[in-house]
Amino acid sequence: MYDKKKLQSVILIIANEIDRICKENNIKYFMDGGTQLGAIRHGGFIPWDDDFDIGMKRNEFQLFLSACESSLDSKQFYLETVEDARYGFSFAKIHLNNTRIIEDFSKDVDVHHGIFVDIFPYDNIPDSNIKRKLFLLKNHILKNLIWVKAGYGDDTQKRLVTYKIFNLISKMFTLSKLKKSREILIRKYNNRETQYCFTSDYPHNLLLCAWLNDLIQYKFETTSFWGVKKYDEFLHTLYGNYMKLPPVGDRVGHSNYRIMFGPY
């Protein structure tokens, strides 16, 4: 069993680097998901949590990727994006070099396996209920084809019939073609105003676009990060009664990680 407190402290090294780059380049970001929940309910990490999630509107996300080319310390950190050949997600990761964290879901994939922070781009989705359902269906199909084509999935998932079907279909396409098709799809509505936005790899979390325009800083451990000002609506949408602690048996991290902290 790894030291969760130590992992959280190492993750903060990455999060602080992201915050520095955003601050220096006037880029807006917000704590996403359980990270925002942790800031509100615990003043930092959820005690049993083992990751840190950041969200950005698509235009801010693209600015961030560009800023990393000159601002990110490439000796200490690695930026992984959809441009990496075998990487199967639409969001980005900042990894800490000379560390290693192996997740069951990605253990067989030729990607960077350093300890990381996820950075999620949020894209507009159509307001029409029919168009939205069709849009989300296309995204679901492409997302799963990409994951299977790239080799993601734990041993249990790879035995599922649905996995085998997606694997068979994926043989008709190259991975780069599938990724390009998804990028075109998820950015399709960014040139118009819509009520909701989403992030492709976690499409069930639909956020009001207006929430992402109004951000404030929140205490997080010994520092602070930006988050959604209307956190109550935001967290209720994601978790319902978010201030109620889950049962003790459910207070677990995201994965059975195997971790090497290297010099950290």
N, C-alpha and C positions, 0 to 999 in steps of 0.2 A: 504494500500500500504506500502510495506516495504522500509526501507532506503537502497538504492542501494549502496551508498558510504560505508555504514557500512558493508554491505555484502562483498563488494570487499576487505575491510581492514581485515575482518575475514578470507576470502579465502587466503589472502597473508600469514597469520600465517601458514596455511597448506603448501602452496607452498614453503615457506622458510624452513620448516621442511624437505620436500622432497629434496630440494637443499642441505641442510646440510648432509643428509644421503648419497646422491650421491657424494658429495665432499669428505666425509670421507672414502668412499669405492671405489673411482675412477670409478664411474659409469656414463656413458654418457647418457644424455637426451636432448630433445629439446622442446621448446614451440611449440605446435601444433595448427593448425586451427586459430580461432579467437584470440587466445592469442598471436601468432606470428604477426598476423595482427595488433593487438593493440600496440605491441611494436614498430612496424615500423611506423604506421600512427598516433599514439597518445602518444607514449612514455610510455605506460602503458595500463591499461584496456581501451577497447572501452567504451566510457562513458555510454552507455546503456546496456553493457554486464553484465552478472551475473554468469560467471563461469571461470575456468582456466583449460586449457588442456595441458597435457604433453605427449610426445611420446618417445618411446624407441625401439630400435631394440630388437628382441626377447631375445637374449642372455643377453643383458643389463637388460631387464625387469626381467628375472629370477634371475639375481644377485641382483637386487633391492629387490625382494620379500624375498630372503634369508637374505639380510642385515637388513631388517626390523625386523626380528626375534630377533635381539639383539640390534639394533640401534634405533628403533622407540619407542618413549615415549608412552607406552600403556595406561598410566593413562589419557593422554591428547588426544591421537589419536587412531583410529581403522582402521586397514587395512582390506578391504573387497575384496575378490578374488573369482574366479570360484570355489574354495574349499568350500565356504559358501553354505550351503545346498539349500537355496531358491534364491540365487543371480543368475540373468539370463544373465549377460554380460561376455564377454571374457576379457575385460579390468579390471583394479583394481581401487578401490577408497580408498583414505585416508580421513576418516571422523574426524571431530572435536567432541570429546565427549561432552556431556552436552549441545548440540545444536540440533536443529531440523529444517529440511527443507523438506516440503512435496511437491512432484511433482505429478501432475495429473496422469502421466504415471505409477508411481510406488506406488501410495497411498495405494493400497490394498495388497501389497506384504510384507511378513515378512522378512524385511531386515533392516540394519542400516539406519536410516534416518537423521543422522547428516549432517551438512554442509560439503561439500566435494570438493576434486580436483580429476579429472579423470586422469588415467595413462594408455596410450594405447600402447600395444605391437604391433610392426609391423613385419609381417611375409611375406616371399617371396611367390610370385604367379607365375604360369607357364608362360613362354614366348610364347608358342604356343597359337594362338588365339582361337582355338577350345578347347584346354585343359583349357584355362583360363575361357572361358564362362561356361564350365561344372563345373569347380571348384567354380566359383562365384554363379552358380545356386544352387549347393549343400549347400554352405554356407548360401545363402538366405533362403532356406527351413529350415535348422537346426536352424538358428537364430530366425526365426518366430515361429517355434515349441517350442523353449525354452522359448521365451517371453510369449507365450500364456500359456504354461504348468505351468510356475511360477506365472502367474496371472497378468503380466504387461498389460498395456493398459488403456487409459482413457475411459470414458463412451461412447463416440462417436465411438471409435475404436471397442469396444466390441459389438457394434450393427452391424458391417459390416459383410457381408456374408463371405468374405475371413477370417476374424477372427474366425468365427464359424466353417469354414472348417478346419483351422489349429487346432482349439480346439478339433474337433472330431478326427483328425489324431493323435494328441498328446496323446490321451487316450491309444494308443497302446504301449506307451513307458514310462519308468520312466524318471524323470527329470535328474537324474544322468547319465543315459544311453545316453540321448540326448547331454548332456554337454560333456561327454567323446568323443562321436563321432565327435563333432565339434572341440574339441581340437586336435584330431588326424588329422582331415582334414586340419586345418589352419596351422599346423606345418609341413605338408608333404614335402614342398619344401625348408625347411630351411637348408638342407644338401647340397644344390647346389646353385651356383650363378645364379641369375636371374636379369632381368633389373628392374622390378618393385616389390614393396611390398605394403601391405595394412593392415588395421586393421579391424577385422571381423565385428564389429557392425556398422561400417560406410564404407562399402565396395566400395563405389563409389569414394573415395579419394585414387586414385592410385598414389604413390610417386615413384620417381626414387630412387633406393637403394643407389646410389652414393651420393645423397644429405645428407643422414643421417650419412655419414662418415666425413663430413666437417662442424664443428660447431664453432660458435663464441658467445661471450656474448653480450647481448643487454641491454640497460637501460630499466627498467620497474618500473614505479612509482619512489620510492626512493631507489630501489635496482637494481639488474641485474640478468638475467637468460640466460641460453644457448639457442641458436636458430640455425636454418639452415643458413649457410653462404650465399648460393644462394637463398636468401629470395625472390628475384624478380620472379624467375622461379617457386619457391614453391608456392607463393601466387597467381601468375597468373593461375597456374593449379587449385587452389581451388576456386578462386573468380573472375577471369578475371581482369577487371580494378579495382583493389583493392583499389586504392587511391581515387576513386570517392565515396563520401558518399552516402548512400542509401537515398531515400525519407524520410522525417520526419516521416511519418506514419509507416515506416518500422523499425524505430529505437527502437526496443523493445527487451527485454530479451528472454530467451529460454522457460520460462514456467510461469504459474500463481502460483508462490511459496507461501506457507504459512510458515513463518519462526519464530522460537524462538531462540534468540541469547544467552539465558542462561546467564552465567557470563560475556559474552563478549559484 
